Amino acid sequence: MLDDHFGINVVEFMAAGLIPVAHKSGGPTQYIILPFQGQLTAGYHAEKVEAFTEALHSALTLSTDEDLAMRQRARAWTVQRFSKEEFEKG
C-alpha cells in the first residue's frame, strides 16, 4: 500500500515469521523493515514492478539457512520494537 501511515500488517507478517515485500514508503520504510543486528530485518522494500520482482525473487531464493535467519530476526525485531511491553514503556 502506497504511503501506509504505519503498516501493522507488515509487523504482523514479521511476528509470524514471514518475509514481507512492502511498498517503499510510509511506515514500512520509516519504522518497520529496518536493519537489525547489522542485517536485513526480514523483508524488502520496492516501488516499481521491477523492484518488486527482484525483491520477491530474492525472498524466494534464499538458502534454507538465510531464510531461517531472516525469519528469526523478524520475530526478534518485532518483539523488541513492537511488543505490548515496549508500547507500555513508551
Biopython code that builds the backbone (N, CA, C, O; Angstrom):
import numpy as np
from Bio.PDB.StructureBuilder import StructureBuilder

atoms = [
    (1, "MET", "N", (0.850, -1.178, 0.000)),
    (1, "MET", "CA", (0.000, 0.000, 0.000)),
    (1, "MET", "C", (0.889, 1.232, 0.000)),
    (1, "MET", "O", (1.732, 1.389, 0.883)),
    (2, "LEU", "N", (0.716, 2.074, -0.945)),
    (2, "LEU", "CA", (1.487, 3.305, -1.063)),
    (2, "LEU", "C", (1.190, 4.239, 0.106)),
    (2, "LEU", "O", (0.030, 4.491, 0.431)),
    (3, "ASP", "N", (2.247, 4.748, 0.732)),
    (3, "ASP", "CA", (2.147, 5.708, 1.842)),
    (3, "ASP", "C", (1.349, 5.208, 3.038)),
    (3, "ASP", "O", (0.658, 5.987, 3.695)),
    (4, "ASP", "N", (1.439, 3.923, 3.322)),
    (4, "ASP", "CA", (0.790, 3.376, 4.516)),
    (4, "ASP", "C", (1.357, 4.120, 5.715)),
    (4, "ASP", "O", (2.573, 4.145, 5.907)),
    (5, "HIS", "N", (0.502, 4.722, 6.517)),
    (5, "HIS", "CA", (0.984, 5.555, 7.612)),
    (5, "HIS", "C", (1.714, 4.761, 8.679)),
    (5, "HIS", "O", (2.535, 5.337, 9.393)),
    (6, "PHE", "N", (1.463, 3.487, 8.822)),
    (6, "PHE", "CA", (2.258, 2.672, 9.727)),
    (6, "PHE", "C", (2.589, 1.333, 9.099)),
    (6, "PHE", "O", (3.749, 1.101, 8.761)),
    (7, "GLY", "N", (1.649, 0.465, 8.932)),
    (7, "GLY", "CA", (1.915, -0.829, 8.324)),
    (7, "GLY", "C", (1.816, -1.980, 9.304)),
    (7, "GLY", "O", (2.682, -2.854, 9.332)),
    (8, "ILE", "N", (0.761, -1.985, 10.112)),
    (8, "ILE", "CA", (0.617, -3.040, 11.113)),
    (8, "ILE", "C", (0.614, -4.427, 10.474)),
    (8, "ILE", "O", (1.080, -5.389, 11.084)),
    (9, "ASN", "N", (0.095, -4.538, 9.257)),
    (9, "ASN", "CA", (0.100, -5.853, 8.618)),
    (9, "ASN", "C", (1.522, -6.342, 8.380)),
    (9, "ASN", "O", (1.779, -7.543, 8.455)),
    (10, "VAL", "N", (2.440, -5.442, 8.098)),
    (10, "VAL", "CA", (3.837, -5.838, 7.903)),
    (10, "VAL", "C", (4.425, -6.326, 9.226)),
    (10, "VAL", "O", (5.153, -7.318, 9.249)),
    (11, "VAL", "N", (4.119, -5.644, 10.316)),
    (11, "VAL", "CA", (4.573, -6.082, 11.643)),
    (11, "VAL", "C", (3.995, -7.463, 11.947)),
    (11, "VAL", "O", (4.704, -8.332, 12.456)),
    (12, "GLU", "N", (2.728, -7.669, 11.642)),
    (12, "GLU", "CA", (2.097, -8.969, 11.892)),
    (12, "GLU", "C", (2.750, -10.064, 11.059)),
    (12, "GLU", "O", (2.960, -11.173, 11.551)),
    (13, "PHE", "N", (3.072, -9.766, 9.807)),
    (13, "PHE", "CA", (3.765, -10.749, 8.960)),
    (13, "PHE", "C", (5.082, -11.151, 9.607)),
    (13, "PHE", "O", (5.397, -12.335, 9.724)),
    (14, "MET", "N", (5.850, -10.142, 10.027)),
    (14, "MET", "CA", (7.165, -10.411, 10.608)),
    (14, "MET", "C", (7.048, -11.162, 11.927)),
    (14, "MET", "O", (7.848, -12.056, 12.200)),
    (15, "ALA", "N", (6.070, -10.816, 12.739)),
    (15, "ALA", "CA", (5.870, -11.517, 14.013)),
    (15, "ALA", "C", (5.513, -12.978, 13.780)),
    (15, "ALA", "O", (5.817, -13.840, 14.605)),
    (16, "ALA", "N", (4.868, -13.251, 12.653)),
    (16, "ALA", "CA", (4.507, -14.628, 12.304)),
    (16, "ALA", "C", (5.667, -15.353, 11.626)),
    (16, "ALA", "O", (5.549, -16.530, 11.286)),
    (17, "GLY", "N", (6.782, -14.658, 11.427)),
    (17, "GLY", "CA", (7.934, -15.274, 10.805)),
    (17, "GLY", "C", (7.900, -15.272, 9.290)),
    (17, "GLY", "O", (8.622, -16.037, 8.650)),
    (18, "LEU", "N", (7.067, -14.417, 8.710)),
    (18, "LEU", "CA", (7.010, -14.300, 7.259)),
    (18, "LEU", "C", (7.977, -13.219, 6.782)),
    (18, "LEU", "O", (8.405, -12.373, 7.567)),
    (19, "ILE", "N", (8.314, -13.249, 5.515)),
    (19, "ILE", "CA", (9.221, -12.266, 4.943)),
    (19, "ILE", "C", (8.411, -11.367, 4.016)),
    (19, "ILE", "O", (8.080, -11.781, 2.905)),
    (20, "PRO", "N", (8.085, -10.149, 4.441)),
    (20, "PRO", "CA", (7.251, -9.270, 3.622)),
    (20, "PRO", "C", (8.033, -8.528, 2.538)),
    (20, "PRO", "O", (9.228, -8.264, 2.665)),
    (21, "VAL", "N", (7.317, -8.208, 1.482)),
    (21, "VAL", "CA", (7.803, -7.287, 0.456)),
    (21, "VAL", "C", (6.798, -6.135, 0.490)),
    (21, "VAL", "O", (5.646, -6.296, 0.089)),
    (22, "ALA", "N", (7.240, -4.984, 0.969)),
    (22, "ALA", "CA", (6.339, -3.849, 1.181)),
    (22, "ALA", "C", (6.709, -2.688, 0.266)),
    (22, "ALA", "O", (7.835, -2.587, -0.221)),
    (23, "HIS", "N", (5.731, -1.821, 0.048)),
    (23, "HIS", "CA", (5.996, -0.634, -0.750)),
    (23, "HIS", "C", (7.008, 0.241, -0.023)),
    (23, "HIS", "O", (6.966, 0.376, 1.199)),
    (24, "LYS", "N", (7.910, 0.830, -0.786)),
    (24, "LYS", "CA", (8.975, 1.659, -0.209)),
    (24, "LYS", "C", (8.429, 3.056, 0.090)),
    (24, "LYS", "O", (8.758, 4.028, -0.590)),
    (25, "SER", "N", (7.588, 3.132, 1.121)),
    (25, "SER", "CA", (7.012, 4.407, 1.554)),
    (25, "SER", "C", (6.420, 4.213, 2.942)),
    (25, "SER", "O", (6.289, 3.087, 3.421)),
    (26, "GLY", "N", (6.071, 5.299, 3.569)),
    (26, "GLY", "CA", (5.355, 5.267, 4.840)),
    (26, "GLY", "C", (6.031, 4.442, 5.920)),
    (26, "GLY", "O", (7.255, 4.332, 5.977)),
    (27, "GLY", "N", (5.198, 3.869, 6.769)),
    (27, "GLY", "CA", (5.659, 3.132, 7.936)),
    (27, "GLY", "C", (6.618, 1.990, 7.667)),
    (27, "GLY", "O", (7.616, 1.862, 8.376)),
    (28, "PRO", "N", (6.354, 1.147, 6.666)),
    (28, "PRO", "CA", (7.282, 0.047, 6.430)),
    (28, "PRO", "C", (8.720, 0.516, 6.201)),
    (28, "PRO", "O", (9.665, -0.145, 6.633)),
    (29, "THR", "N", (8.885, 1.644, 5.530)),
    (29, "THR", "CA", (10.225, 2.163, 5.270)),
    (29, "THR", "C", (10.781, 2.909, 6.474)),
    (29, "THR", "O", (11.972, 2.808, 6.768)),
    (30, "GLN", "N", (9.933, 3.656, 7.173)),
    (30, "GLN", "CA", (10.412, 4.503, 8.270)),
    (30, "GLN", "C", (10.575, 3.774, 9.594)),
    (30, "GLN", "O", (11.468, 4.107, 10.373)),
    (31, "TYR", "N", (9.727, 2.784, 9.863)),
    (31, "TYR", "CA", (9.688, 2.207, 11.206)),
    (31, "TYR", "C", (9.835, 0.697, 11.290)),
    (31, "TYR", "O", (10.166, 0.180, 12.357)),
    (32, "ILE", "N", (9.603, -0.023, 10.213)),
    (32, "ILE", "CA", (9.428, -1.463, 10.353)),
    (32, "ILE", "C", (10.543, -2.281, 9.712)),
    (32, "ILE", "O", (11.285, -2.964, 10.418)),
    (33, "ILE", "N", (10.672, -2.224, 8.409)),
    (33, "ILE", "CA", (11.672, -3.044, 7.734)),
    (33, "ILE", "C", (12.983, -2.264, 7.725)),
    (33, "ILE", "O", (13.337, -1.596, 6.753)),
    (34, "LEU", "N", (13.680, -2.377, 8.839)),
    (34, "LEU", "CA", (14.934, -1.655, 9.073)),
    (34, "LEU", "C", (16.032, -2.656, 9.379)),
    (34, "LEU", "O", (15.739, -3.795, 9.744)),
    (35, "PRO", "N", (17.287, -2.260, 9.238)),
    (35, "PRO", "CA", (18.368, -3.170, 9.621)),
    (35, "PRO", "C", (18.254, -3.543, 11.100)),
    (35, "PRO", "O", (17.874, -2.718, 11.931)),
    (36, "PHE", "N", (18.585, -4.780, 11.412)),
    (36, "PHE", "CA", (18.554, -5.284, 12.784)),
    (36, "PHE", "C", (19.735, -6.222, 12.932)),
    (36, "PHE", "O", (19.922, -7.120, 12.111)),
    (37, "GLN", "N", (20.524, -6.028, 13.955)),
    (37, "GLN", "CA", (21.723, -6.820, 14.199)),
    (37, "GLN", "C", (22.649, -6.781, 12.977)),
    (37, "GLN", "O", (23.296, -7.773, 12.640)),
    (38, "GLY", "N", (22.698, -5.609, 12.319)),
    (38, "GLY", "CA", (23.594, -5.413, 11.200)),
    (38, "GLY", "C", (23.167, -6.074, 9.893)),
    (38, "GLY", "O", (23.952, -6.134, 8.947)),
    (39, "GLN", "N", (21.940, -6.569, 9.831)),
    (39, "GLN", "CA", (21.468, -7.244, 8.627)),
    (39, "GLN", "C", (20.033, -6.831, 8.329)),
    (39, "GLN", "O", (19.395, -6.153, 9.134)),
    (40, "LEU", "N", (19.526, -7.248, 7.157)),
    (40, "LEU", "CA", (18.113, -7.012, 6.861)),
    (40, "LEU", "C", (17.278, -7.617, 7.964)),
    (40, "LEU", "O", (17.545, -8.737, 8.399)),
    (41, "THR", "N", (16.277, -6.902, 8.422)),
    (41, "THR", "CA", (15.403, -7.438, 9.466)),
    (41, "THR", "C", (14.728, -8.673, 8.932)),
    (41, "THR", "O", (15.041, -9.794, 9.331)),
    (42, "ALA", "N", (13.832, -8.466, 8.057)),
    (42, "ALA", "CA", (13.120, -9.561, 7.412)),
    (42, "ALA", "C", (12.163, -8.950, 6.450)),
    (42, "ALA", "O", (10.974, -8.811, 6.738)),
    (43, "GLY", "N", (12.649, -8.601, 5.362)),
    (43, "GLY", "CA", (11.756, -8.068, 4.377)),
    (43, "GLY", "C", (12.458, -7.154, 3.413)),
    (43, "GLY", "O", (13.642, -6.843, 3.550)),
    (44, "TYR", "N", (11.693, -6.735, 2.435)),
    (44, "TYR", "CA", (12.237, -5.937, 1.356)),
    (44, "TYR", "C", (11.291, -4.778, 1.063)),
    (44, "TYR", "O", (10.089, -4.850, 1.319)),
    (45, "HIS", "N", (11.869, -3.706, 0.518)),
    (45, "HIS", "CA", (11.093, -2.552, 0.045)),
    (45, "HIS", "C", (11.159, -2.532, -1.478)),
    (45, "HIS", "O", (12.146, -2.965, -2.073)),
    (46, "ALA", "N", (10.112, -2.031, -2.093)),
    (46, "ALA", "CA", (10.107, -1.871, -3.548)),
    (46, "ALA", "C", (9.127, -0.769, -3.921)),
    (46, "ALA", "O", (8.191, -0.479, -3.176)),
    (47, "GLU", "N", (9.350, -0.157, -5.083)),
    (47, "GLU", "CA", (8.440, 0.879, -5.572)),
    (47, "GLU", "C", (7.865, 0.535, -6.937)),
    (47, "GLU", "O", (6.674, 0.732, -7.178)),
    (48, "LYS", "N", (8.683, 0.036, -7.809)),
    (48, "LYS", "CA", (8.262, -0.244, -9.177)),
    (48, "LYS", "C", (8.141, -1.752, -9.388)),
    (48, "LYS", "O", (8.665, -2.543, -8.605)),
    (49, "VAL", "N", (7.452, -2.131, -10.442)),
    (49, "VAL", "CA", (7.223, -3.546, -10.735)),
    (49, "VAL", "C", (8.533, -4.329, -10.751)),
    (49, "VAL", "O", (8.616, -5.416, -10.180)),
    (50, "GLU", "N", (9.548, -3.781, -11.400)),
    (50, "GLU", "CA", (10.831, -4.475, -11.500)),
    (50, "GLU", "C", (11.443, -4.714, -10.123)),
    (50, "GLU", "O", (11.988, -5.785, -9.858)),
    (51, "ALA", "N", (11.350, -3.715, -9.250)),
    (51, "ALA", "CA", (11.905, -3.852, -7.902)),
    (51, "ALA", "C", (11.125, -4.880, -7.090)),
    (51, "ALA", "O", (11.716, -5.628, -6.310)),
    (52, "PHE", "N", (9.805, -4.925, -7.262)),
    (52, "PHE", "CA", (9.012, -5.954, -6.580)),
    (52, "PHE", "C", (9.406, -7.333, -7.084)),
    (52, "PHE", "O", (9.516, -8.277, -6.301)),
    (53, "THR", "N", (9.618, -7.450, -8.391)),
    (53, "THR", "CA", (10.029, -8.726, -8.977)),
    (53, "THR", "C", (11.358, -9.184, -8.386)),
    (53, "THR", "O", (11.509, -10.345, -8.004)),
    (54, "GLU", "N", (12.318, -8.267, -8.314)),
    (54, "GLU", "CA", (13.632, -8.597, -7.757)),
    (54, "GLU", "C", (13.530, -8.965, -6.277)),
    (54, "GLU", "O", (14.165, -9.919, -5.829)),
    (55, "ALA", "N", (12.733, -8.213, -5.520)),
    (55, "ALA", "CA", (12.584, -8.493, -4.090)),
    (55, "ALA", "C", (11.930, -9.853, -3.860)),
    (55, "ALA", "O", (12.369, -10.621, -3.004)),
    (56, "LEU", "N", (10.897, -10.145, -4.616)),
    (56, "LEU", "CA", (10.240, -11.442, -4.479)),
    (56, "LEU", "C", (11.189, -12.571, -4.863)),
    (56, "LEU", "O", (11.230, -13.603, -4.194)),
    (57, "HIS", "N", (11.948, -12.380, -5.932)),
    (57, "HIS", "CA", (12.915, -13.399, -6.342)),
    (57, "HIS", "C", (13.942, -13.621, -5.230)),
    (57, "HIS", "O", (14.276, -14.760, -4.903)),
    (58, "SER", "N", (14.439, -12.526, -4.655)),
    (58, "SER", "CA", (15.417, -12.643, -3.561)),
    (58, "SER", "C", (14.830, -13.419, -2.384)),
    (58, "SER", "O", (15.475, -14.313, -1.835)),
    (59, "ALA", "N", (13.617, -13.072, -2.007)),
    (59, "ALA", "CA", (12.978, -13.738, -0.867)),
    (59, "ALA", "C", (12.749, -15.222, -1.130)),
    (59, "ALA", "O", (12.913, -16.053, -0.237)),
    (60, "LEU", "N", (12.374, -15.539, -2.345)),
    (60, "LEU", "CA", (12.031, -16.932, -2.671)),
    (60, "LEU", "C", (13.241, -17.803, -2.985)),
    (60, "LEU", "O", (13.111, -19.023, -3.088)),
    (61, "THR", "N", (14.406, -17.199, -3.137)),
    (61, "THR", "CA", (15.595, -17.988, -3.462)),
    (61, "THR", "C", (16.648, -17.954, -2.353)),
    (61, "THR", "O", (17.795, -18.336, -2.581)),
    (62, "LEU", "N", (16.275, -17.506, -1.170)),
    (62, "LEU", "CA", (17.206, -17.549, -0.047)),
    (62, "LEU", "C", (17.544, -19.002, 0.262)),
    (62, "LEU", "O", (16.710, -19.894, 0.106)),
    (63, "SER", "N", (18.769, -19.222, 0.700)),
    (63, "SER", "CA", (19.109, -20.574, 1.149)),
    (63, "SER", "C", (18.295, -20.887, 2.398)),
    (63, "SER", "O", (17.741, -19.983, 3.023)),
    (64, "THR", "N", (18.223, -22.128, 2.753)),
    (64, "THR", "CA", (17.461, -22.526, 3.941)),
    (64, "THR", "C", (17.978, -21.804, 5.184)),
    (64, "THR", "O", (17.191, -21.336, 6.008)),
    (65, "ASP", "N", (19.296, -21.715, 5.317)),
    (65, "ASP", "CA", (19.882, -21.047, 6.482)),
    (65, "ASP", "C", (19.589, -19.551, 6.484)),
    (65, "ASP", "O", (19.254, -18.988, 7.526)),
    (66, "GLU", "N", (19.711, -18.894, 5.316)),
    (66, "GLU", "CA", (19.423, -17.458, 5.216)),
    (66, "GLU", "C", (17.945, -17.188, 5.490)),
    (66, "GLU", "O", (17.598, -16.220, 6.166)),
    (67, "ASP", "N", (17.096, -18.036, 4.971)),
    (67, "ASP", "CA", (15.653, -17.898, 5.173)),
    (67, "ASP", "C", (15.309, -17.980, 6.656)),
    (67, "ASP", "O", (14.601, -17.122, 7.184)),
    (68, "LEU", "N", (15.805, -19.002, 7.317)),
    (68, "LEU", "CA", (15.532, -19.179, 8.742)),
    (68, "LEU", "C", (16.089, -18.017, 9.557)),
    (68, "LEU", "O", (15.421, -17.523, 10.465)),
    (69, "ALA", "N", (17.307, -17.576, 9.242)),
    (69, "ALA", "CA", (17.916, -16.465, 9.981)),
    (69, "ALA", "C", (17.099, -15.185, 9.812)),
    (69, "ALA", "O", (16.903, -14.447, 10.777)),
    (70, "MET", "N", (16.624, -14.916, 8.601)),
    (70, "MET", "CA", (15.833, -13.713, 8.361)),
    (70, "MET", "C", (14.513, -13.780, 9.115)),
    (70, "MET", "O", (14.082, -12.790, 9.708)),
    (71, "ARG", "N", (13.877, -14.933, 9.095)),
    (71, "ARG", "CA", (12.615, -15.101, 9.822)),
    (71, "ARG", "C", (12.816, -14.918, 11.326)),
    (71, "ARG", "O", (11.984, -14.308, 11.997)),
    (72, "GLN", "N", (13.918, -15.447, 11.849)),
    (72, "GLN", "CA", (14.196, -15.293, 13.281)),
    (72, "GLN", "C", (14.478, -13.838, 13.640)),
    (72, "GLN", "O", (14.037, -13.362, 14.686)),
    (73, "ARG", "N", (15.208, -13.126, 12.780)),
    (73, "ARG", "CA", (15.443, -11.691, 13.031)),
    (73, "ARG", "C", (14.130, -10.916, 13.000)),
    (73, "ARG", "O", (13.932, -9.985, 13.781)),
    (74, "ALA", "N", (13.239, -11.302, 12.100)),
    (74, "ALA", "CA", (11.941, -10.624, 12.003)),
    (74, "ALA", "C", (11.178, -10.747, 13.312)),
    (74, "ALA", "O", (10.668, -9.762, 13.844)),
    (75, "ARG", "N", (11.108, -11.964, 13.818)),
    (75, "ARG", "CA", (10.384, -12.183, 15.088)),
    (75, "ARG", "C", (11.059, -11.432, 16.226)),
    (75, "ARG", "O", (10.382, -10.783, 17.024)),
    (76, "ALA", "N", (12.380, -11.510, 16.312)),
    (76, "ALA", "CA", (13.106, -10.825, 17.388)),
    (76, "ALA", "C", (12.907, -9.315, 17.302)),
    (76, "ALA", "O", (12.696, -8.661, 18.324)),
    (77, "TRP", "N", (12.971, -8.758, 16.099)),
    (77, "TRP", "CA", (12.790, -7.321, 15.905)),
    (77, "TRP", "C", (11.398, -6.890, 16.333)),
    (77, "TRP", "O", (11.254, -5.891, 17.039)),
    (78, "THR", "N", (10.375, -7.619, 15.922)),
    (78, "THR", "CA", (9.016, -7.198, 16.260)),
    (78, "THR", "C", (8.769, -7.279, 17.761)),
    (78, "THR", "O", (8.094, -6.417, 18.323)),
    (79, "VAL", "N", (9.302, -8.296, 18.409)),
    (79, "VAL", "CA", (9.131, -8.401, 19.863)),
    (79, "VAL", "C", (9.882, -7.274, 20.554)),
    (79, "VAL", "O", (9.373, -6.660, 21.492)),
    (80, "GLN", "N", (11.092, -7.007, 20.086)),
    (80, "GLN", "CA", (11.891, -5.948, 20.713)),
    (80, "GLN", "C", (11.256, -4.580, 20.505)),
    (80, "GLN", "O", (11.228, -3.762, 21.424)),
    (81, "ARG", "N", (10.752, -4.332, 19.319)),
    (81, "ARG", "CA", (10.285, -2.984, 18.972)),
    (81, "ARG", "C", (8.798, -2.750, 19.175)),
    (81, "ARG", "O", (8.392, -1.637, 19.510)),
    (82, "PHE", "N", (7.972, -3.780, 18.978)),
    (82, "PHE", "CA", (6.528, -3.567, 18.932)),
    (82, "PHE", "C", (5.729, -4.405, 19.933)),
    (82, "PHE", "O", (4.518, -4.552, 19.772)),
    (83, "SER", "N", (6.358, -4.939, 20.929)),
    (83, "SER", "CA", (5.625, -5.728, 21.915)),
    (83, "SER", "C", (4.756, -4.836, 22.793)),
    (83, "SER", "O", (4.953, -3.622, 22.845)),
    (84, "LYS", "N", (3.812, -5.434, 23.471)),
    (84, "LYS", "CA", (2.956, -4.696, 24.401)),
    (84, "LYS", "C", (3.793, -3.985, 25.457)),
    (84, "LYS", "O", (3.513, -2.844, 25.825)),
    (85, "GLU", "N", (4.816, -4.671, 25.933)),
    (85, "GLU", "CA", (5.672, -4.082, 26.958)),
    (85, "GLU", "C", (6.401, -2.833, 26.433)),
    (85, "GLU", "O", (6.550, -1.845, 27.153)),
    (86, "GLU", "N", (6.843, -2.890, 25.192)),
    (86, "GLU", "CA", (7.520, -1.727, 24.612)),
    (86, "GLU", "C", (6.565, -0.543, 24.455)),
    (86, "GLU", "O", (6.943, 0.605, 24.686)),
    (87, "PHE", "N", (5.325, -0.836, 24.059)),
    (87, "PHE", "CA", (4.338, 0.247, 23.950)),
    (87, "PHE", "C", (4.027, 0.837, 25.317)),
    (87, "PHE", "O", (3.854, 2.049, 25.446)),
    (88, "GLU", "N", (3.953, -0.013, 26.340)),
    (88, "GLU", "CA", (3.695, 0.490, 27.688)),
    (88, "GLU", "C", (4.837, 1.358, 28.188)),
    (88, "GLU", "O", (4.610, 2.358, 28.868)),
    (89, "LYS", "N", (6.074, 0.976, 27.850)),
    (89, "LYS", "CA", (7.235, 1.801, 28.232)),
    (89, "LYS", "C", (7.152, 3.177, 27.585)),
    (89, "LYS", "O", (7.476, 4.193, 28.201)),
    (90, "GLY", "N", (6.709, 3.191, 26.317)),
    (90, "GLY", "CA", (6.633, 4.445, 25.558)),
    (90, "GLY", "C", (5.533, 5.339, 26.063)),
    (90, "GLY", "O", (5.334, 6.432, 25.534)),
]
sb = StructureBuilder()
sb.init_structure("model")
sb.init_model(0)
sb.init_chain("A")
sb.init_seg("    ")
for serial, (resi, resn, name, xyz) in enumerate(atoms, 1):
    if name == "N":
        sb.init_residue(resn, " ", resi, " ")
    sb.init_atom(name, np.array(xyz, "f"), 0.0, 1.0, " ", f" {name:<3s}", serial, name[0])
structure = sb.get_structure()
